Amino acid sequence: MSIEEVFSSKGRVKILRILAEIGELNISEIARRAGLNYATTNQHLQLLENFELIQHKKFGRIRIFRFNEANPRAKMIKTLMDAWAINKSESTDE
């Protein structure tokens, strides 16, 4: 896995941010919030899951995805996103 593969797509970054902020969501809700279609969202989710940045659980046919807080790389990405959001809000306050 390379960091370029994860961050080379706005869609993947949006999905990571959404899951880091909100917690658990199904694929349709992730797609809606990210502004992506279902197939593209599914592809991004598979790649992010292969990198162990997210996880899913199944309830019948429904898959619920969540940020993988147990993965050190995922934790670092969340810290980066949180810091970026803080810096962005500080710069808009001025």
N, C-alpha and C positions, 0 to 999 in steps of 0.2 A: 504494500500500500504506500502511496505517496501522497503527501499533502496537496500536491497539485491536482490529483484526481478528485479529492474531496472538494477543494475550493475553486475548481475550474468551472463550476456550473452555478449560476445564480439560483437555479431551482433547488439544488442540494443545499446551498447555504440557507435559503428561505425555509426549507423543511427543517433543517437543524435548529434554526432560530425559533420557529414555531413550536417544535417539540420541547426545546429547552425552556421556553417561556410558559407554555400552557400545560405541559405534562403529557397526558395520554389522549390520543385521538384516533379515530378510524381513518382509513385511506381517503374516503370521500370528503371528509372535513378537512384533512390536510391539503388535498387538491384544491378545494374551494378557497381556503385561506392563502395558499401559495399562488393562486391564479394559474394553476396548471391543469392539464387534462388528466384523467384517471391513469391512462397507460404510461404517460411520462412520469407521473408521481410514483407509480408502482416500480418503474425502472430505477428511479432515484432511491426509493426506499430499499430495494434489494441491494443496491451497491452500498448504501450506508450501513445496512445490516451485515453485509459481508465484511465491512471494516470494523464491525462491532461497536459502532457509534450509537446505534439504536437497537431496540429489541422489539419483538412483537409477541403477543399472546393471542390465542384463538378462543372465541366463544362461538361454537358452531361454525358458521361460514364467515363470521365477522372477525377481522384481524384488528387489534388495537395496538398501535405503535407508541413507543415512548423512548425518550432519551436514555441512553445507557450510562447512568451515573457511576456504575462500578468500573467502567473503563477509564484509565488514567488519561488517555488522549481525549476522550469525550469530555472529561472534567476540565481539561485545559481549554478546549474549544468553548465550553460554556463560560469559563472565566474570561476568556478573550471577548466573547460576545457581551457579557455583562459589563466589562470595562469599557468596551466601545460604546455601549448604550449610555453609560454614565458620562463619558467624555462628550458624547453628542449632545446630551441634555445640558451639560455645563456650558458648552459653546453656544447653545441657543438661548441660554438665560442672559447672556451678556448683551 
